[in-house]
Structures are given as C-alpha cells and as structure tokens.
C-alpha cells in the first residue's frame, strides 16, 4: 500500500512539473495572433478580403494554435510516453500536431502564404528582395522545423 501511495505521489509530482513546463496558452495565442496579422496583411495586399477569407483565417488560426500546443507537448515529453498500462506508446500529441500542421499548410497554400504557393500565384520566380514569408518568420521566431525551406530553427 505504501508503494502505491509513493507511486501516486510521484505521478502527481511529474504531472505538476509537466504542467509548469507548458507554455502559457496566452503566449501561444500571442504568437499565433502575430502570425495571423502578418498573414492577413499579406493576403490583403494581393486580393480583396471577403467573408469567406475571414472564415478561412479563423480556421487557420485554430489549426496553428492546435499545432503549437501539441508541438510543445511533444517537445516537452518526447515522441514516446508511458501509457496507462506502463508501456511506452506514441505520444498522442504527435498525431494532433501532424494533422493540425497539414490542415494549416493546406489553407496557407490556398492563400499564397508559402514560398511555393506564392511562386505559383505569380507564375514566375519569387523576388529575391521579397521579405521572408509570414510562416517562415513564425518558425524562425518560435523554433521548429520549417517544411517550407527545410531549415530547423532553435
């Protein structure tokens, strides 16, 4: 019985440490909001912004926020976590992060927010003087792997 209580106490301490390591939701929201403002500005510079675009940007924000939260979970706890049965298992947050990023990238490509999609929209070579894309800037500021350029930011 004493061993079980120690195990429960150890689990609770581990959970508290994990929660302390999580970024505040407000931090993630601010990062995503900063990206969304830059993305909307870039889109408005190319086309008329209507109600459907506003809805798409809300969906994009939702997926980016989910990706950031899930990616932080994977970063903090790794790809493998101990399941309820004590066995190692894939961290469920990995699937959430992967799905959210795929959904976000699909919307971003539709709106020309990736380097390749901008190139397709303009039907030519990207301007070398063009500023960094909002997505690439997001990765540069927040760390992680950029599927756009293949760079990994600290």
N, C-alpha and C positions, 0 to 999 in steps of 0.2 A: 504493500500500500504506500509506503514512504517513497519507494522508487517511482511509482506512478505520479505522485504529487510533485516530485522533483522534475519529472519529465514534463508535466503540465506547466510548471513554473518556468522551465527552460523554454518551452514553446511560446509562452506568453511574452517572455523577455525578448525572444527572437522576433516575434511579431511587432513588438514595440520598437525595436531597433530598425526593422524594415520600414515601418511607418515613418519613423524620423528621417530615414534616408530618402523618402519620396519627395520630389519637388512639390511645392505648394501648387494647388490647382490654379491659383491666381497667376503664378509665374508662367505656367504653360499657356493659360489664356492670354496673357500679355504678349507672349512670343507669337502665338498664332494670330492674334489681332494685328500685330505689327506686320506680319507677313501678308495678311489679308488686305490691309490698307494699301500696301505696295502693289499687290496683285490687281486690285480693283483700279488703282491709278493707271497701271499698265494697260489694262483692258479698255478703260475709258478713252485712252489715247488712240486706240485703234478702231473703236466701233461705238455705236450707240448702245447705251446700257439700259436694258428694259427689265420688266418684272421677272421674266424667265432667267435672266442673268443674275438677278438678286437671289433667286431661289437656288441657283447652281452655286453661288458663292457661299450661301448658308450651308449647303450640303458639303462643299469643300472644307469649310471651317470645321464642321462636325468631324469629318474624316481625319483632318490634320490633327485635331485635338486628341482624338482616339489613338492615332498613331503615336503622338508624342507621349501620352500616358503609358501606353503599352510598351513602347520602346524603353522608357525609363524603368519600367518593371523588369524587363529582360536585362537591361544594363545592370540593375542593382542585384538581381538574383540569378542571372545566368540562363542559359538555354535549358538546363535541366534543373528540376526542383524535386523535392521529396514529396511524393503523393501521400494521401491519407493512409495508404497501406504500408508506408515506409519505403516503397520502391522509388527509384528515380524515374521521372517521366518528363516529357517535353513541357516546358513552361507554356501554359495556355495563352499567356500574353503574346507569345511569338506569333501565333496564328492571328490574333487580333491586330497586331502591328502590321503583319504582312497584308492582310485583307484591307485594312484602312489605307495603307500606302498605295496599294493597287487602285483602289477606288479614287483616291485623291489624284493620283497621276493621270487617270483617265479623264477626269474633269479638267485638269491642268492642260493636258494635251489638246483638248477641245477648244480651250481658250487661248492657246498660244503662250502658255506660261512655262514651257520648257524650251530649251535651246533648239531641239529638233523640230518641235511643232512650230516655233517661230520661223524657222528656216522654210518649212513647208508653206506657211501662210504667205511669206514674202516671195516665194518662188525664186530664191536666189541665195547667195552666200550671206551669212549674217555679217553685219557691220562690225569690224574689229574695234571700233570706238564705242560700240553699244555697251551700256552698263551691264553688270552682272545680273542675271535673271533673279527675280524675287525668290524662287525656290533655291537656287544655288546660294544666294545670300542667307537664306534661312538655315541651310545646312552649315554654312561657314560660321554663322553666329552661334548655333546651338549644338554643333558637333554631329557626328554620324557619317554614314556612307551616302554619297550623292550618286544616285543612279544616272544622273544627267551627264556627269563628267568622269565618273569612276574614282573621284577623289574621296579620301576619308579624312574628315576634319576631326581634330581632338575635342 
